[in-house]
Amino acid sequence: MNGGEHPCPEKGRIRLLLVDDEEGYVNVLANRLAKRRFDVTKAYSGRDALKAVRGQDFDVAILDLKMEDMDGIEVLKIFNQMGLDMEVIMLTGHGSQEAAREGLRIGAFDYLTKPCELHELIKKIHEACDKRSKGR
């Protein structure tokens, strides 16, 4: 897979929600993913992420574990309560794997340790999207 078109969405490109309070990281990653034909929506906080999911549907959310306003586990729990039809990939810094495993227990698809290689993230996005498609 080259990170381009993929059979996951019924129409068009994979719709990603990218949530992290490090704005520079979000902007760079969003640009790199957009160049690979992902439709990326950026959220710089848990609250921004919750607003975004109320306004549109996403195939996959990439959710940072540690953020200023609310952590990724809190956001994931709210996503679950909302009954959203999307998979969540948690991003975690070194030393936070236990918290990431907690995310898996409550419904995250998987987690990656930051910084991660772009090809690893793209592969994980496709896997998550495939799981979502098969679950319909």
N, C-alpha and C positions, 0 to 999 in steps of 0.2 A: 504494500500500500504506500502511496506517495503522499498522503495527507490531503489529497484533493477531494473530488466528489466521492461519495460513499453511499451505499444503498440504504443507510439507516433511515433518514427522514423520508416521509411519504413524498414530499415535494421539496426540491431545492437543497440548500446547504444545511449542515448541522448547526442548530441554534444553541450557542453557548452562553451561559451566564458566568462571568469571571468575577469572583468576589475576593478582595484583599484590600486591607487598608494602606498598603504601600503603593501609593499612586504611580510612582515611577515604574515599579515592577508590573503593575496592571497594564499600564500604557504600552510598555515594550512588548509584553507577552501578547496583548490583544492585537497589536500591529503584526507580530510574527504569525499569529493564527489567522488573521484576516487575509494575509498574503497567501495562505494555504486554503483559502476558500471556505473558512468558517465564518458564520454570522455571529459576531461577538458583541455582547452587551456588557459594559463595565459597571461594577458596583464597588464603591470604596468603603463600604461599611455593611454591617449586618442589616441595618435599617434600610439602606439603599437596595440591598438584595431583596428584602421583603416587598418594597415598593415595586421593584422590577417584576417579580413573579405575579403580582396582582394585575399587571398591565399586559403581560404577554406570556406565551408558552415557550418553554425551553426543552431541548432534548437532554442536555447535560449541564450541570452546574459544577464549576471548579471553585471550591470553597476553602479559604484559608482557615486554619484552626485558631490562630491567635490574632484577634483584632481588638481594637480599643473599645468599641461600644458594646459588642456582644461577641462571645467566641463562636467558632464554627459549630460546636456541638449544640449550642442554644439555637442557632439558625437552622440547623438540620432538624432539630426537634419541631420547630415551628413549621418547616416545610412539610414534615410528616403529618402534623395536625391538619395542615391545609389540604392534604391528599393530592399533592402535585404529582403529575405523571412525568417525572424526570429522574435521571440517575445523578448521584452526587459523588464527585471525586474530592476527597479532602487533601489539602496541601499542608504539610507540617514541617517545622524546622527540626533540626537534629535534637534528639532528647525528648521529643513529644510523641513518640510512637505509641505509648500506652494510651494517650488521649485519642490518637487516630484509631486505635483498635476499638475504643469506646464508640467512635463514630461508626465503625463497621457493625458493631453490635446493635446499633439503633437504626441501621438501614443504609449507610453509605455504601456505594458500590465498591470502592477501594480507596487507598491513599497513596500518595507519593511524597517523598521527602524533598524539601526545597534546599538548594536549587535542583531542579530536575532537568534532564535533557529534553529538548523539545520533541524529539522523535518518540521518547518514552511517553510523554504526555499525550501526544497525538494518538499513539497506539492505545492508550488507556481510554481516551475519549471514544474511539471507534468501538472498543470492547463494551463500554458502558452503553453506547447507543444501540449496539446489536442486542444487548440484553433487554433494553427497553422495548425494542421492536418485537422481540420474541415474546415479551410479557403481555402484549396487547391481545 
